C-alpha cells in the first residue's frame, strides 16, 4: 500500500510521476478514439482528462481560499484530516466505483486538445498555489472531501496525485476495451 508523503520534495515528485503516468496512458490511446465514450456509459479519455483538471482546479481554488480563512481547527481535527494509507488506497483502487459530484463531472464539450490544455493550466494553478501557500495554511486549514471526509489542504494536494493514478488506470481500461 502507498504511504502518505512526508515532505514537500516527495509530494512534488509524486505529483510529477503520477501526472507523467496519466499523460502516457492518454498518449497510448489512438487520437481518433480519445473523445469516444468507453461503450459502457463511462467517460472517454478526453472526459477523464477534463474531470482530472476540474478536480485539480478546485484544489488550487481551495488553497487560495484557505489563505483567507482563520485557522480554527484543533490539533485533533488536523490529525484526523491527514491522508492515510487507507484513504490513499480508496482513491487509487478502481474497484471502488464512485459517482463524481456534479461540479467535477466533465462537460462533454471539450475535445482532447482542449481537455489537455485545461489539464496543463490546472497543474500550473495547483503548483503555484501550493508553493506560494504558507505551510501553516496547508497544514491547518481543512476542507471536506465528499467521500473521504475532512482533509488538510496539503492532503488535498496529495489527493491530486493519487487521483491521477486512479484515472491513469481508467485509461488503461479504455485501451484494453
URQUI-V971270 format. One record per residue. N is the residue number from 1. PHI is phi in radians with two decimals (NA if undefined). OMEGA is omega in radians with two decimals (999 if undefined). NEAR is the number of other ideal C-beta (glycine too) atoms within 8 Angstrom. Layout:
# URQUI-V971270
N|PHI|OMEGA|NEAR / N|PHI|OMEGA|NEAR
This chain:
# URQUI-V971270
1|NA|-3.11|5 / 2|-1.38|3.13|8 / 3|-1.54|3.00|7 / 4|-1.08|3.13|11 / 5|-1.25|-3.08|8 / 6|-2.08|3.12|5 / 7|-2.69|3.09|6 / 8|-1.07|-3.13|5 / 9|-1.05|3.13|6 / 10|-1.15|3.13|9 / 11|-1.16|3.11|13 / 12|-1.11|3.10|9 / 13|-1.15|3.11|8 / 14|-1.08|3.10|11 / 15|-1.01|-3.12|14 / 16|-1.16|-3.10|8 / 17|-1.07|-3.10|9 / 18|-1.20|3.09|13 / 19|-1.20|3.09|11 / 20|-1.06|3.12|8 / 21|-1.12|3.10|11 / 22|-1.02|-3.12|15 / 23|-1.16|3.09|8 / 24|-1.15|3.10|9 / 25|-1.13|3.10|13 / 26|-1.08|-3.12|13 / 27|-1.11|-3.13|6 / 28|-1.28|3.12|7 / 29|-1.42|-3.14|12 / 30|-0.95|-3.07|5 / 31|-0.89|-3.08|6 / 32|-1.23|-3.13|5 / 33|-1.83|-3.02|9 / 34|-1.16|-3.14|12 / 35|-1.74|-3.10|8 / 36|-1.54|3.07|7 / 37|-1.04|-3.04|8 / 38|-1.31|3.11|11 / 39|1.59|3.13|5 / 40|-2.07|-3.11|5 / 41|1.58|3.12|4 / 42|-1.48|-3.08|8 / 43|-1.43|2.99|10 / 44|-1.35|3.09|11 / 45|-1.06|3.12|14 / 46|-1.11|3.12|13 / 47|-1.18|3.09|13 / 48|-1.08|3.14|15 / 49|-1.09|3.12|15 / 50|-1.09|3.10|14 / 51|-1.04|-3.14|14 / 52|-1.04|3.12|14 / 53|-1.13|3.12|13 / 54|-1.12|3.12|14 / 55|-1.07|-3.10|11 / 56|-1.12|3.09|15 / 57|-1.08|3.09|13 / 58|-1.11|3.12|10 / 59|-1.14|3.10|15 / 60|-1.05|3.12|13 / 61|-1.19|3.09|8 / 62|-1.12|3.12|11 / 63|-1.10|3.13|17 / 64|-1.08|3.12|9 / 65|-1.15|-3.13|8 / 66|-1.04|3.14|13 / 67|-1.14|-3.11|9 / 68|-1.66|-3.05|5 / 69|-1.65|3.04|7 / 70|-1.25|3.13|3 / 71|-1.54|-3.05|8 / 72|-1.90|-3.11|3 / 73|-1.18|3.07|9 / 74|-1.36|3.09|5 / 75|-1.03|3.13|5 / 76|-1.17|3.11|6 / 77|-1.14|3.10|10 / 78|-1.11|3.12|13 / 79|-1.06|-3.13|7 / 80|-1.23|-3.09|7 / 81|-1.71|3.10|12 / 82|-1.45|3.03|10 / 83|-1.29|-3.11|9 / 84|-2.12|3.05|7 / 85|-0.98|-3.13|9 / 86|-1.13|-3.13|6 / 87|-1.21|3.06|9 / 88|-1.08|3.12|15 / 89|-1.05|3.13|10 / 90|-1.09|-3.13|10 / 91|-1.14|-3.02|12 / 92|-1.33|-3.02|11 / 93|-1.37|-3.11|8 / 94|-1.29|3.12|8 / 95|-1.21|3.07|4 / 96|-1.55|-3.12|6 / 97|-1.38|-3.08|4 / 98|-2.35|3.04|5 / 99|-1.65|-3.11|4 / 100|-1.10|3.05|7 / 101|-1.03|-3.08|7 / 102|-0.91|-3.05|5 / 103|-1.12|-3.14|6 / 104|-2.04|3.07|9 / 105|-1.30|3.13|9 / 106|-1.17|-3.08|12 / 107|-1.40|-3.06|6 / 108|1.24|-3.13|5 / 109|-1.90|-3.13|3 / 110|-1.63|2.99|12 / 111|-1.44|-3.05|7 / 112|-1.06|-3.12|12 / 113|-1.14|3.12|6 / 114|-1.16|3.10|8 / 115|-1.11|3.11|15 / 116|-1.12|3.11|10 / 117|-1.11|3.10|8 / 118|-1.14|3.12|14 / 119|-1.13|3.10|13 / 120|-1.08|-3.14|8 / 121|-1.15|-3.13|10 / 122|-1.19|3.11|14 / 123|-1.15|3.10|11 / 124|-1.05|-3.12|8 / 125|-1.10|-3.10|11 / 126|-1.23|3.11|15 / 127|-1.17|3.11|10 / 128|-1.08|-3.13|9 / 129|-1.12|-3.11|12 / 130|-1.12|-3.08|10 / 131|-1.24|3.13|6 / 132|-1.52|-3.04|5 / 133|-1.28|3.02|12 / 134|-1.17|3.11|6 / 135|-0.94|3.11|6 / 136|-1.13|3.08|7 / 137|-1.24|-3.13|13 / 138|-1.03|-3.07|15 / 139|-1.72|-3.05|9 / 140|-2.06|3.12|10 / 141|-1.82|-3.06|11 / 142|-2.11|3.00|12 / 143|-2.20|3.14|10 / 144|-1.37|2.96|7 / 145|-1.64|-3.05|10 / 146|-1.10|-3.11|5 / 147|-2.07|-3.07|6 / 148|-1.52|-3.07|9 / 149|1.89|-3.07|7 / 150|-1.13|3.07|9 / 151|-2.40|3.00|15 / 152|-1.20|3.11|13 / 153|-1.10|3.08|17 / 154|-1.10|3.10|9 / 155|-1.14|3.08|12 / 156|-1.08|3.12|14 / 157|-1.13|3.09|15 / 158|-1.12|3.09|14 / 159|-0.98|3.13|14 / 160|-0.96|-3.12|13 / 161|-1.15|-3.13|14 / 162|-1.21|3.07|13 / 163|-1.15|3.04|12 / 164|-0.99|-3.13|14 / 165|-1.09|3.12|13 / 166|-1.02|-3.07|12 / 167|-1.42|2.96|12 / 168|-1.13|3.08|13 / 169|-1.12|3.10|11 / 170|-1.10|3.09|12 / 171|-1.16|3.08|15 / 172|-1.10|3.08|9 / 173|-1.11|3.08|10 / 174|-1.06|-3.12|14 / 175|-1.11|3.12|9 / 176|-1.20|-3.13|5 / 177|-1.33|999|7
